[in-house]
Amino acid sequence: MASFDAPLGSSTVPHVTGKLPGPRSAELLARQELRESNARSYPRHLPFAIADAAGSFIRDLDGNVFIDFLAGAGALSLGHNHPELVAKVTEQLGVLTHGLDVPTPAKDAFTHAQLAMLPASMRRRMKIQFCDPSGANAVDAALKLCQTATGRAEVVSFQGAFHGASHAATALTGHVTQPSAAPRVHFFPFSSCGRCPLALAPGTCEINCVSVLERALANPHSGVPLPAAVIMELVQGEGGVIPARGEFARRVRRLTRELGIPLVVDEVQTGCGRTGTWFAFEQYDIEPDVIVASKALSGIGQPVAIVIYDQRLDTWRPAAPAGTFQGNQLAFIAGAESVRIVCRDNILGNVRARGEQVAGRLTELTDHPGVSEVRGRGLMWGIELTPPPGGRPVGELAEEIQARALHNGLIVARGGRDGGVLRLLPPLNVTEQVMDIALDILIEAIRTRTTAHALAA
């Protein structure tokens, strides 16, 4: 596999000098605080300003170099500035950048590449809808599609799910030909076995969580009418990196098929190879009716979002949904090239190998008193921490570990319940060497900070 996972400059390891933020980063962070919304998030926990980046590495304005295991929240599937993607995007800049939904060679190549990555049994019957550029836009479009096709309004989702934050905006439109599609949502238990949603004793689970859904949809007195769609993540991302149990996913698929309910699989975080197959659903022996994808589709952080769906659902009228930014030619040309690189360089094989490397190394933490659970698939991992003694919030402990890792040269994210899950989303072409360095830093940070909490209790 060709590797572009080279650090910036001549050093072969991350290096951080002095306190963070350094003086040049601090200057930009201060201006950001004055000028930007209080909603800003990442700079509060990752206090630096970026100068440049390459592969799995970021350099800040003060010369500090970090391994980036956040990777644009998973959008940079091939790392920062992959040279072949940069070349394609640079060439496309002089040709066309914005094309609405008019066909172009770049869009045609992207469409072909995405359909070709589906399981063979699905390729001929699936169609693509291009949306405005975020994953939330694609979720919005997918639910509208199912509502239109079924004539029903309500939606089933799962506890702990995250599908974006923009769907309710459709309720604000004043255009009578675009009625609100904001649904009433019914939430059901997800197969989060580390913290059983039904509070069952360990070892007694028979995937009872899906039984709750089965009984509700079969019972006309449950208060849950037949929905327009069931939407599900196969690995809950923001929920704390929680993979669905195989039997859970298969029973949801069986139920939705029997009742004629479209199953929407949200692959915004898990798609494009993140879990070791192009889409996570391939590992569950199911075929959804609708797939939502975004984030890593371009491989280089250029925004694009799509809905891939069974052609029998294609009951939309022209311009429903519409969107100004459906035609990002830079994302299309990069996305087609990204698929070519993934296939040529066996990137999915690297994801699986590095995933096994992570699993092997993190076994060191399975008996650690500060760690509740380690879970993940491919290159999507979560380490759930145990609440520290003395009643301190687990989120504070996670933030301290994140900060220590950063000061030693590793960027990780946090998520899950109370922010107590450390999350790893490295580029899919990360090398074995870089992975080992990153895991050394992370394991040391976890051990040091959890031990300090135990001693202070």
C-alpha positions as CSV (number, residue, x, y, z in Angstrom):
1,M,0.0,0.0,0.0
2,A,1.4,3.4,-1.0
3,S,1.8,5.5,2.2
4,F,1.6,9.3,2.5
5,D,1.5,9.1,6.3
6,A,4.7,11.2,6.7
7,P,4.9,13.8,9.5
8,L,5.6,17.4,8.7
9,G,9.3,18.3,8.7
10,S,12.0,15.8,9.4
11,S,10.8,14.3,12.7
12,T,9.4,10.8,12.7
13,V,7.4,11.3,15.9
14,P,5.0,14.0,17.1
15,H,6.5,16.7,19.3
16,V,5.1,19.4,21.5
17,T,7.2,22.1,23.1
18,G,6.0,24.1,26.1
19,K,2.4,24.8,27.1
20,L,-0.6,24.7,24.9
21,P,-1.7,26.9,23.3
22,G,1.6,28.4,22.2
23,P,1.8,32.2,21.7
24,R,0.9,32.3,18.0
25,S,-2.0,29.9,18.5
26,A,-3.2,31.8,21.5
27,E,-3.4,35.0,19.5
28,L,-5.8,33.4,16.9
29,L,-7.8,31.6,19.6
30,A,-8.3,34.9,21.4
31,R,-9.6,36.6,18.2
32,Q,-11.8,33.6,17.5
33,E,-13.4,34.1,21.0
34,L,-14.1,37.7,20.2
35,R,-15.5,37.2,16.8
36,E,-17.2,33.8,16.7
37,S,-20.2,32.2,18.2
38,N,-20.2,30.7,21.7
39,A,-21.2,27.4,19.9
40,R,-17.6,26.7,18.8
41,S,-16.6,23.4,20.2
42,Y,-13.3,21.7,19.2
43,P,-11.0,24.6,20.1
44,R,-12.2,24.5,23.7
45,H,-10.6,21.1,24.2
46,L,-7.9,21.2,21.4
47,P,-6.2,24.6,22.1
48,F,-4.1,25.3,19.0
49,A,-4.4,26.9,15.6
50,I,-3.5,24.9,12.6
51,A,-0.7,25.9,10.2
52,D,-0.6,23.0,7.9
53,A,-1.2,19.2,7.7
54,A,-0.1,16.1,5.9
55,G,-1.3,12.5,6.2
56,S,-2.0,11.7,9.8
57,F,-0.2,14.8,11.1
58,I,-1.1,18.4,12.0
59,R,1.3,21.2,12.7
60,D,0.2,24.2,14.7
61,L,1.3,27.8,14.3
62,D,3.9,27.3,17.1
63,G,5.6,24.4,15.4
64,N,4.0,21.6,17.5
65,V,3.2,18.4,15.6
66,F,0.3,16.2,16.5
67,I,-0.9,12.8,15.3
68,D,-4.5,13.5,14.2
69,F,-6.9,10.7,15.3
70,L,-9.9,13.0,14.8
71,A,-9.3,13.5,11.0
72,G,-12.0,16.1,10.4
73,A,-14.4,14.1,12.5
74,G,-13.9,11.2,10.2
75,A,-14.2,13.3,6.9
76,L,-10.5,12.9,6.0
77,S,-10.6,9.2,5.2
78,L,-7.2,9.4,3.4
79,G,-5.7,11.9,5.8
80,H,-4.7,15.5,5.2
81,N,-3.8,16.6,1.7
82,H,-3.4,13.2,0.0
83,P,-1.3,14.3,-3.1
84,E,-3.4,12.4,-5.7
85,L,-6.6,13.9,-4.4
86,V,-5.1,17.4,-4.2
87,A,-4.0,17.0,-7.9
88,K,-7.5,16.0,-9.0
89,V,-9.1,18.8,-7.1
90,T,-6.6,21.4,-8.4
91,E,-7.2,20.3,-12.0
92,Q,-11.0,20.4,-11.5
93,L,-10.7,24.0,-10.1
94,G,-9.9,25.2,-13.6
95,V,-12.8,23.2,-15.2
96,L,-15.9,23.6,-13.1
97,T,-16.7,23.9,-9.4
98,H,-20.5,24.2,-9.1
99,G,-23.0,22.4,-11.3
100,L,-26.3,22.2,-9.5
101,D,-27.8,18.9,-10.4
102,V,-26.8,19.1,-14.1
103,P,-24.8,16.0,-15.2
104,T,-21.0,16.4,-15.6
105,P,-18.2,14.0,-16.2
106,A,-17.1,14.5,-12.6
107,K,-20.5,13.7,-11.3
108,D,-21.0,10.8,-13.6
109,A,-17.7,9.3,-12.4
110,F,-18.6,9.8,-8.7
111,T,-22.0,8.2,-9.2
112,H,-20.5,5.2,-11.0
113,A,-17.9,4.8,-8.2
114,Q,-20.5,4.9,-5.4
115,L,-22.8,2.4,-7.0
116,A,-19.9,0.1,-7.8
117,M,-19.0,-0.1,-4.1
118,L,-22.4,-1.5,-3.2
119,P,-22.8,-5.3,-2.8
120,A,-23.4,-6.9,-6.2
121,S,-26.9,-7.8,-5.3
122,M,-27.9,-4.2,-4.7
123,R,-26.2,-2.3,-7.6
124,R,-28.8,-2.6,-10.3
125,R,-31.8,-1.6,-8.2
126,M,-30.3,1.4,-6.3
127,K,-30.5,5.1,-7.2
128,I,-28.7,8.2,-5.8
129,Q,-30.2,11.5,-4.6
130,F,-27.6,14.3,-4.2
131,C,-28.4,16.5,-1.3
132,D,-27.1,19.7,0.2
133,P,-23.7,18.9,1.6
134,S,-24.1,17.7,5.2
135,G,-25.0,14.4,6.6
136,A,-28.0,16.0,8.4
137,N,-29.2,17.2,4.9
138,A,-29.0,13.6,3.7
139,V,-30.9,12.3,6.7
140,D,-33.5,15.0,6.1
141,A,-33.9,13.9,2.5
142,A,-34.0,10.2,3.3
143,L,-36.9,10.7,5.7
144,K,-38.8,12.9,3.2
145,L,-38.3,10.2,0.6
146,C,-39.8,7.5,2.9
147,Q,-42.7,9.8,3.9
148,T,-43.5,10.5,0.3
149,A,-43.2,6.8,-0.8
150,T,-45.3,5.4,2.1
151,G,-47.7,8.3,2.7
152,R,-46.9,7.9,6.4
153,A,-45.4,10.6,8.7
154,E,-43.9,9.1,11.8
155,V,-40.4,7.7,12.3
156,V,-38.8,5.1,14.6
157,S,-35.2,5.8,15.9
158,F,-33.1,4.3,18.7
159,Q,-32.0,5.6,22.0
160,G,-28.5,7.0,21.9
161,A,-28.7,7.7,18.1
162,F,-27.3,10.8,16.5
163,H,-28.5,11.7,13.0
164,G,-27.7,15.5,12.7
165,A,-29.5,18.6,13.8
166,S,-31.2,20.2,10.9
167,H,-34.3,18.2,10.1
168,A,-36.6,20.3,12.2
169,A,-35.7,23.3,10.0
170,T,-38.1,22.0,7.4
171,A,-40.9,22.9,9.8
172,L,-40.1,26.6,9.2
173,T,-40.6,26.7,5.4
174,G,-43.5,28.9,4.2
175,H,-43.7,27.4,0.8
176,V,-47.0,25.6,0.4
177,T,-45.6,23.2,-2.2
178,Q,-42.9,22.1,0.3
179,P,-44.8,21.1,3.4
180,S,-43.1,20.3,6.6
181,A,-41.7,16.8,6.8
182,A,-40.6,17.1,10.4
183,P,-41.8,13.8,11.9
184,R,-43.0,12.6,15.2
185,V,-40.2,10.3,16.4
186,H,-40.6,7.2,18.5
187,F,-37.4,6.1,20.3
188,F,-36.7,2.5,21.1
189,P,-33.9,0.6,23.0
190,F,-30.7,0.0,21.1
191,S,-28.5,-3.1,21.7
192,S,-26.2,-1.3,24.0
193,C,-25.3,-4.4,26.0
194,G,-22.6,-2.7,28.1
195,R,-25.4,-0.7,29.7
196,C,-28.5,-2.8,29.0
197,P,-31.4,-0.4,28.2
198,L,-33.8,-2.8,29.9
199,A,-31.6,-3.1,33.0
200,L,-31.3,-6.9,32.6
201,A,-28.8,-8.8,34.5
202,P,-25.5,-9.7,32.6
203,G,-25.9,-13.0,30.7
204,T,-29.7,-12.9,30.5
205,C,-30.0,-10.9,27.3
206,E,-31.8,-12.5,24.4
207,I,-31.8,-9.3,22.4
208,N,-34.9,-8.3,24.4
209,C,-34.4,-4.7,23.3
210,V,-35.6,-5.5,19.8
211,S,-38.6,-7.4,21.2
212,V,-39.8,-4.0,22.5
213,L,-40.0,-2.7,19.0
214,E,-41.5,-5.9,17.6
215,R,-44.3,-5.8,20.2
216,A,-45.0,-2.1,19.8
217,L,-45.4,-2.2,16.0
218,A,-47.5,-5.3,16.1
219,N,-49.9,-3.9,18.8
220,P,-52.5,-1.4,17.6
221,H,-52.9,-0.2,21.2
222,S,-49.2,0.7,21.6
223,G,-49.6,4.3,20.5
224,V,-47.0,3.8,17.8
225,P,-48.6,3.8,14.3
226,L,-46.9,2.1,11.4
227,P,-44.0,4.5,10.6
228,A,-42.7,5.9,7.4
229,A,-39.2,4.7,8.2
230,V,-37.0,3.0,10.8
231,I,-33.6,4.7,10.9
232,M,-30.6,3.0,12.5
233,E,-26.8,3.4,12.9
234,L,-25.0,0.0,12.8
235,V,-22.4,1.6,15.0
236,Q,-23.6,4.5,17.1
237,G,-20.9,7.1,16.8
238,E,-21.7,10.2,18.9
239,G,-23.5,7.7,21.2
240,G,-20.1,6.3,22.3
241,V,-19.0,3.9,19.5
242,I,-21.6,1.2,20.2
243,P,-21.8,-1.5,17.5
244,A,-25.2,-3.1,17.1
245,R,-25.4,-6.8,17.9
246,G,-25.7,-8.9,14.8
247,E,-29.0,-10.5,15.8
248,F,-30.5,-7.1,16.7
249,A,-29.8,-5.7,13.3
250,R,-31.1,-8.8,11.5
251,R,-34.3,-8.8,13.5
252,V,-34.9,-5.1,12.8
253,R,-34.4,-5.8,9.1
254,R,-36.8,-8.8,9.2
255,L,-39.4,-6.8,11.0
256,T,-39.3,-3.8,8.7
257,R,-39.5,-6.0,5.6
258,E,-42.5,-8.0,7.0
259,L,-44.4,-4.7,7.8
260,G,-43.4,-2.8,4.6
261,I,-41.4,-0.2,6.5
262,P,-38.3,1.3,4.7
263,L,-35.2,0.7,6.7
264,V,-32.8,3.6,6.6
265,V,-29.2,2.9,7.6
266,D,-27.2,6.0,8.6
267,E,-23.7,5.5,7.3
268,V,-22.5,9.1,7.7
269,Q,-19.8,8.1,10.2
270,T,-19.5,4.4,9.4
271,G,-19.4,4.6,5.6
272,C,-16.6,4.8,3.1
273,G,-14.6,2.0,4.7
274,R,-14.5,3.3,8.3
275,T,-15.4,-0.1,9.8
276,G,-13.5,-2.3,7.4
277,T,-16.1,-2.8,4.7
278,W,-17.3,0.1,2.5
279,F,-20.6,0.2,4.4
280,A,-21.0,-1.2,7.9
281,F,-24.3,-2.9,7.0
282,E,-22.3,-5.4,4.9
283,Q,-21.0,-7.0,8.1
284,Y,-24.5,-7.6,9.4
285,D,-25.9,-9.7,6.5
286,I,-28.7,-7.2,5.8
287,E,-29.6,-5.0,2.9
288,P,-31.3,-1.7,3.8
289,D,-33.8,0.1,1.6
290,V,-32.1,3.5,2.1
291,I,-28.4,4.4,2.8
292,V,-27.4,7.8,4.0
293,A,-23.7,8.8,3.4
294,S,-21.6,11.9,3.7
295,K,-18.5,12.8,5.7
296,A,-15.8,10.8,4.0
297,L,-17.3,10.5,0.5
298,S,-14.7,12.9,-1.0
299,G,-11.8,11.5,1.0
300,I,-10.4,15.0,1.3
301,G,-13.0,16.9,3.4
302,Q,-14.9,18.5,0.4
303,P,-18.5,18.4,1.5
304,V,-21.0,16.1,-0.3
305,A,-24.0,14.1,0.9
306,I,-26.1,11.4,-0.8
307,V,-29.0,9.1,-0.3
308,I,-28.8,5.7,-2.0
309,Y,-32.2,4.0,-2.1
310,D,-34.2,1.2,-3.7
311,Q,-35.7,2.5,-7.0
312,R,-39.2,1.4,-5.9
313,L,-39.1,4.3,-3.4
314,D,-38.4,6.8,-6.2
315,T,-41.8,8.7,-6.0
316,W,-40.4,12.2,-5.7
317,R,-41.5,15.0,-7.9
318,P,-38.8,17.1,-9.6
319,A,-37.1,19.5,-7.3
320,A,-38.2,17.7,-4.2
321,P,-36.0,18.0,-2.3
322,A,-34.1,20.9,-3.9
323,G,-30.8,22.3,-2.8
324,T,-28.3,24.9,-4.0
325,F,-25.1,22.9,-3.2
326,Q,-26.0,19.5,-4.7
327,G,-23.3,19.9,-7.3
328,N,-19.9,20.2,-5.7
329,Q,-17.6,19.2,-8.6
330,L,-14.5,19.2,-6.4
331,A,-16.1,16.7,-4.0
332,F,-17.2,14.5,-7.0
333,I,-13.8,14.4,-8.7
334,A,-12.0,13.7,-5.4
335,G,-14.6,11.1,-4.4
336,A,-14.2,9.1,-7.6
337,E,-10.4,9.2,-7.2
338,S,-10.7,8.3,-3.5
339,V,-12.6,5.1,-4.4
340,R,-10.0,4.2,-7.0
341,I,-7.2,4.7,-4.4
342,V,-9.1,2.6,-1.8
343,C,-9.4,-0.3,-4.2
344,R,-5.8,0.1,-5.6
345,D,-4.1,0.3,-2.3
346,N,-6.3,-2.2,-0.4
347,I,-7.3,0.5,2.1
348,L,-10.0,-1.7,3.5
349,G,-7.5,-4.4,4.2
350,N,-5.4,-1.8,6.1
351,V,-8.5,-0.7,8.1
352,R,-9.0,-4.3,9.2
353,A,-5.3,-4.9,10.0
354,R,-5.0,-1.6,12.0
355,G,-8.3,-2.4,13.7
356,E,-6.8,-5.7,14.9
357,Q,-3.8,-3.8,16.0
358,V,-5.9,-1.4,18.1
359,A,-7.9,-4.3,19.6
360,G,-4.7,-6.1,20.5
361,R,-3.1,-3.1,22.1
362,L,-6.2,-2.0,24.0
363,T,-6.6,-5.4,25.7
364,E,-4.0,-3.8,28.0
365,L,-6.9,-1.7,29.3
366,T,-9.7,-4.2,29.6
367,D,-8.8,-5.0,33.3
368,H,-7.8,-1.4,34.1
369,P,-10.1,-0.1,36.9
370,G,-10.4,3.3,35.1
371,V,-11.8,1.7,31.9
372,S,-15.4,0.4,31.7
373,E,-15.3,-1.0,28.2
374,V,-13.3,-0.9,24.9
375,R,-15.4,-1.4,21.8
376,G,-15.2,-0.7,18.1
377,R,-14.9,-2.0,14.5
378,G,-12.2,-1.3,11.9
379,L,-10.9,2.2,12.7
380,M,-13.8,3.5,14.7
381,W,-13.1,2.9,18.4
382,G,-14.4,4.0,21.8
383,I,-12.9,3.7,25.3
384,E,-15.6,4.2,27.9
385,L,-14.1,5.4,31.2
386,T,-15.3,4.4,34.7
387,P,-16.6,7.4,36.8
388,P,-13.7,8.3,39.1
389,P,-14.0,8.0,42.9
390,G,-15.3,10.8,44.9
391,G,-18.2,11.6,42.6
392,R,-16.3,13.6,40.0
393,P,-18.0,13.6,36.6
394,V,-16.5,11.1,34.2
395,G,-16.5,13.8,31.5
396,E,-13.9,15.7,33.5
397,L,-11.7,12.6,33.6
398,A,-12.0,12.1,29.9
399,E,-11.2,15.7,29.3
400,E,-8.0,15.4,31.4
401,I,-6.9,12.3,29.4
402,Q,-7.6,14.1,26.2
403,A,-5.5,17.1,27.3
404,R,-2.6,14.9,28.5
405,A,-2.7,13.0,25.2
406,L,-2.6,16.3,23.3
407,H,0.4,17.5,25.2
408,N,2.1,14.3,24.3
409,G,1.2,14.8,20.6
410,L,-2.1,12.9,20.0
411,I,-5.5,14.4,19.0
412,V,-8.5,12.3,20.1
413,A,-12.2,13.1,20.4
414,R,-14.7,12.5,23.2
415,G,-18.3,11.5,23.1
416,G,-20.8,9.1,24.6
417,R,-22.8,9.4,27.8
418,D,-21.6,12.4,29.8
419,G,-18.7,12.8,27.4
420,G,-16.9,9.9,29.1
421,V,-15.9,7.9,25.9
422,L,-12.5,8.6,24.3
423,R,-13.0,8.2,20.5
424,L,-10.4,7.2,17.8
425,L,-11.1,8.2,14.1
426,P,-7.7,7.9,12.4
427,P,-7.3,8.2,8.7
428,L,-7.9,4.8,7.0
429,N,-4.4,4.7,5.5
430,V,-2.7,5.2,8.9
431,T,0.5,3.1,9.1
432,E,1.3,0.5,11.7
433,Q,4.2,2.6,13.1
434,V,2.0,5.7,13.6
435,M,-0.7,3.6,15.1
436,D,1.7,2.2,17.7
437,I,3.0,5.6,18.6
438,A,-0.5,6.9,19.0
439,L,-1.6,4.0,21.2
440,D,1.5,4.4,23.4
441,I,0.5,8.0,24.0
442,L,-3.2,7.2,24.7
443,I,-2.5,4.2,27.0
444,E,0.0,6.3,29.0
445,A,-2.5,9.1,29.3
446,I,-5.3,6.9,30.5
447,R,-3.1,5.1,33.1
448,T,-1.6,8.3,34.4
449,R,-4.8,10.3,34.8
450,T,-7.0,7.4,36.2
451,T,-4.2,6.6,38.7
452,A,-4.0,10.2,39.8
453,H,-7.8,10.2,40.4
454,A,-7.6,7.0,42.4
455,L,-4.8,8.4,44.6
456,A,-6.7,11.7,45.1
457,A,-9.9,9.9,46.3
